[in-house]
Every structure is written in structure tokens, then in C-alpha cells.
Amino acid sequence: MEWLKELLKNAGVENVEELEGKISKELPKYFKPAREFNEINEELKVVKGEKKTLEDDKKKVEDEYNNFKKGSISQADYEAKKKEIEDNSKAEIEKVRLESKIDLAINNAKAKNVKSVKANLDLDKIKLDGDKLLGFDDQIEALKKSDEYLFEIDKSVNKGLGDGNPNKRKEEDGSYDDDDLDNLSDEEFFALQEKNNK
């Protein structure tokens, strides 16, 4: 948690290493990583979708049962209608589960916009086998190559500034992040400019 060390150092806190260690132990008790939160959130969406589908289907079955009790439909018609409702319910639940898994997988692939990436996938070729998506990985890798702009891709490489400080970041094209330049002292900045002008 380098970001935390920096915050503590900038705040003038002493014993930063010790404090950071204690915080690292306690933090997971109260906060969840973003990936874990997203997975739980997607599961919640699936459960809510399943619940709504089951409630709707229960209502339909109750209505058909009441019609059956009144004698307005036969036993065979009632059984056929009940089976149709159950089949539709199972199909709807599977559809919700598949959609949710695809959204989560797209999010985990670091997509900038889930809808944009999803629109570029052939969803008919993606199937759910238990908890595993079949046909997704190949499509997402091909999309990352063809439409790289849809994804957050870290292009920075830790090459250092050449001043012995390995924490400074240098982009692949040889430029530096604005944050890195802001953190340089005047001497370091002018030395870097002089070096670049040669």
C-alpha cells in the first residue's frame, strides 16, 4: 500500500512503516477489494432477478391453479401451463445468470465501458458451463487487440528517471507523467530538461 505510505509521510507522521503494517492488518476487516465487491454485487443482481422471476411465476401458477379449481381449465391444460411457466422461469434465470457473468467478466477485463464492449461481442457464442463462461476469453482477447481503446491498459513502465529513484514512472514513449514532474525538485527538473535537450 504505497499510496498509504505516501499519504502518511506527506502528513508528517513518524513511524510510517509500523503504522502502515498495522493498518494493512486491520483494513481487510472493514473494507473489501473492488473486485470482490463487484462479484458480490453481480451475485446480488442475479439473486434479485431470480427472485423476481420466481415471484412472477408463482403468481402465474396460482392464477392457473385458481382457474383449475373453478373448473375453467382441464387437468391436462393446467399441467401443460404449469410446465410452460416452470420452463420459462428456468430459462429466464439462466439468462440473468449468463448476463451477470458476462458483465462481471467484462468488468474484470478492465473495460472502460461494459455496454460498449458487450456490443462488440457475439453473445450467442458465449455459454455458461457451471460458473465458467465458454467462448468469452477468445472474443475478449481479440477485442483487446483490435479495439484497445475500449480497455484500460497500463502503458507505464517503471524505468526510473535515471536519477537513481526507481519510484518515478516513465512512459513507453520516454515521456514522464505530470505527477512525476510535479514531484521533482527544481534541480532535478532542470537536470532532466538539460539531459533531454542534448
C-alpha positions as CSV (number, residue, x, y, z in Angstrom):
1,M,0.0,0.0,0.0
2,E,2.5,2.5,-1.3
3,W,-0.3,5.2,-1.6
4,L,-0.9,5.0,2.2
5,K,2.8,5.3,3.0
6,E,3.0,8.4,0.8
7,L,-0.1,10.0,2.5
8,L,1.3,9.3,5.9
9,K,4.8,10.7,5.0
10,N,3.2,13.8,3.5
11,A,1.2,14.3,6.6
12,G,4.4,14.3,8.6
13,V,3.6,11.1,10.5
14,E,6.5,9.3,12.2
15,N,6.9,5.5,12.2
16,V,5.2,5.2,8.9
17,E,6.3,1.6,8.3
18,E,5.0,0.4,11.6
19,L,1.7,2.3,11.2
20,E,1.3,1.1,7.6
21,G,1.7,-2.5,8.9
22,K,-1.0,-2.2,11.5
23,I,-3.4,-0.6,9.0
24,S,-2.7,-3.3,6.5
25,K,-3.7,-5.9,9.1
26,E,-6.9,-4.1,10.1
27,L,-8.1,-2.7,6.8
28,P,-9.3,-6.0,5.3
29,K,-11.6,-6.5,8.3
30,Y,-13.6,-3.4,7.3
31,F,-13.2,-3.0,3.6
32,K,-13.5,-5.3,0.6
33,P,-11.3,-5.2,-2.5
34,A,-13.1,-3.7,-5.6
35,R,-13.1,-7.0,-7.5
36,E,-14.7,-8.8,-4.6
37,F,-17.3,-6.1,-4.2
38,N,-18.1,-6.3,-7.9
39,E,-18.5,-10.1,-7.7
40,I,-20.8,-9.8,-4.7
41,N,-22.8,-7.0,-6.4
42,E,-23.2,-9.1,-9.6
43,E,-24.4,-12.1,-7.5
44,L,-26.9,-9.8,-5.8
45,K,-28.2,-8.8,-9.2
46,V,-28.6,-12.4,-10.1
47,V,-30.4,-13.3,-6.9
48,K,-32.8,-10.3,-7.3
49,G,-33.5,-11.2,-10.9
50,E,-34.2,-14.9,-9.9
51,K,-36.4,-13.8,-7.0
52,K,-38.5,-11.5,-9.3
53,T,-38.8,-14.3,-11.9
54,L,-39.9,-16.8,-9.3
55,E,-42.4,-14.4,-7.8
56,D,-43.9,-13.7,-11.2
57,D,-44.1,-17.4,-12.0
58,K,-45.6,-18.2,-8.6
59,K,-48.4,-15.7,-9.3
60,K,-49.0,-17.2,-12.8
61,V,-49.2,-20.8,-11.3
62,E,-51.5,-19.6,-8.6
63,D,-53.8,-17.9,-11.2
64,E,-53.8,-21.1,-13.3
65,Y,-54.5,-23.2,-10.2
66,N,-57.4,-21.0,-9.3
67,N,-58.8,-21.4,-12.8
68,F,-58.3,-25.1,-12.5
69,K,-60.2,-25.1,-9.1
70,K,-63.1,-23.2,-10.7
71,G,-63.2,-25.8,-13.4
72,S,-62.5,-23.4,-16.3
73,I,-59.5,-25.4,-17.5
74,S,-58.8,-29.2,-17.5
75,Q,-56.2,-31.1,-15.5
76,A,-54.1,-31.6,-18.7
77,D,-54.3,-27.9,-19.6
78,Y,-53.3,-27.0,-16.1
79,E,-50.3,-29.3,-16.1
80,A,-49.2,-28.1,-19.5
81,K,-49.5,-24.4,-18.4
82,K,-47.6,-25.2,-15.2
83,K,-44.8,-26.9,-17.1
84,E,-44.6,-24.0,-19.6
85,I,-44.3,-21.5,-16.7
86,E,-41.6,-23.6,-15.0
87,D,-39.6,-23.9,-18.2
88,N,-39.8,-20.2,-18.9
89,S,-38.8,-19.5,-15.4
90,K,-35.7,-21.7,-15.6
91,A,-34.7,-20.1,-19.0
92,E,-35.1,-16.6,-17.6
93,I,-33.0,-17.4,-14.5
94,E,-30.2,-18.9,-16.7
95,K,-30.4,-15.8,-19.0
96,V,-30.0,-13.5,-16.0
97,R,-27.1,-15.6,-14.6
98,L,-25.3,-15.5,-18.0
99,E,-25.8,-11.8,-18.5
100,S,-24.4,-11.1,-15.0
101,K,-21.4,-13.4,-15.5
102,I,-20.6,-11.7,-18.8
103,D,-20.9,-8.2,-17.3
104,L,-18.6,-9.3,-14.4
105,A,-16.1,-10.8,-16.8
106,I,-16.0,-7.7,-18.9
107,N,-15.5,-5.6,-15.8
108,N,-12.7,-7.8,-14.7
109,A,-11.1,-7.4,-18.2
110,K,-10.7,-3.7,-17.3
111,A,-13.2,-2.4,-19.8
112,K,-13.8,1.3,-19.8
113,N,-17.5,0.8,-20.6
114,V,-19.2,-2.5,-20.2
115,K,-22.0,-1.7,-22.7
116,S,-19.6,-0.7,-25.4
117,V,-17.5,-3.9,-25.0
118,K,-20.6,-6.1,-24.8
119,A,-21.9,-4.6,-28.0
120,N,-18.8,-5.8,-29.8
121,L,-19.1,-9.4,-28.6
122,D,-21.1,-12.2,-30.3
123,L,-23.2,-13.1,-27.2
124,D,-24.8,-16.1,-29.0
125,K,-21.4,-17.8,-28.9
126,I,-20.9,-17.3,-25.2
127,K,-22.3,-20.1,-23.0
128,L,-22.4,-20.7,-19.2
129,D,-21.0,-24.0,-18.0
130,G,-21.4,-24.0,-14.3
131,D,-19.6,-20.8,-13.3
132,K,-17.3,-20.8,-16.3
133,L,-18.0,-18.8,-19.5
134,L,-17.3,-20.7,-22.7
135,G,-16.4,-18.7,-25.8
136,F,-15.7,-15.5,-23.9
137,D,-11.9,-15.4,-23.4
138,D,-11.1,-15.7,-27.1
139,Q,-13.5,-12.9,-28.0
140,I,-12.3,-10.6,-25.3
141,E,-8.6,-11.1,-26.2
142,A,-9.3,-10.5,-29.9
143,L,-11.3,-7.4,-29.0
144,K,-8.4,-6.1,-26.8
145,K,-6.1,-6.4,-29.8
146,S,-8.5,-4.9,-32.3
147,D,-10.1,-2.2,-30.2
148,E,-7.6,-1.5,-27.5
149,Y,-9.2,1.9,-26.7
150,L,-12.1,0.1,-25.1
151,F,-9.9,-1.1,-22.2
152,E,-7.8,0.4,-19.5
153,I,-4.3,-0.7,-20.3
154,D,-1.4,0.4,-18.2
155,K,1.3,1.6,-20.6
156,S,3.6,2.9,-18.0
157,V,6.8,1.0,-17.3
158,N,8.9,1.5,-14.2
159,K,12.2,2.6,-15.9
160,G,13.0,5.3,-13.4
161,L,14.1,8.9,-14.2
162,G,17.7,8.0,-14.4
163,D,18.3,9.8,-11.1
164,G,18.5,6.7,-9.1
165,N,14.9,6.9,-7.9
166,P,13.1,3.7,-9.1
167,N,9.7,5.0,-7.9
168,K,9.5,7.6,-10.7
169,R,7.4,6.4,-13.7
170,K,8.4,6.7,-17.3
171,E,6.0,6.1,-20.2
172,E,7.0,3.7,-23.0
173,D,7.5,6.7,-25.4
174,G,10.1,8.1,-23.0
175,S,7.9,10.9,-21.5
176,Y,7.1,11.3,-17.9
177,D,3.8,11.5,-16.0
178,D,2.8,15.1,-15.0
179,D,2.7,13.9,-11.4
180,D,6.3,12.7,-11.6
181,L,7.4,16.1,-12.9
182,D,5.5,17.9,-10.2
183,N,7.3,15.9,-7.5
184,L,10.8,16.8,-8.8
185,S,12.9,19.4,-7.1
186,D,14.0,22.4,-9.2
187,E,17.5,20.9,-9.6
188,E,16.1,17.5,-10.7
189,F,13.7,19.2,-13.2
190,F,16.4,21.4,-14.7
191,A,18.8,18.4,-14.9
192,L,16.2,16.4,-16.7
193,Q,15.4,19.2,-19.1
194,E,19.1,19.7,-19.8
195,K,19.5,15.9,-20.4
196,N,16.5,15.9,-22.8
197,N,17.9,18.9,-24.8
198,K,21.1,17.1,-25.5
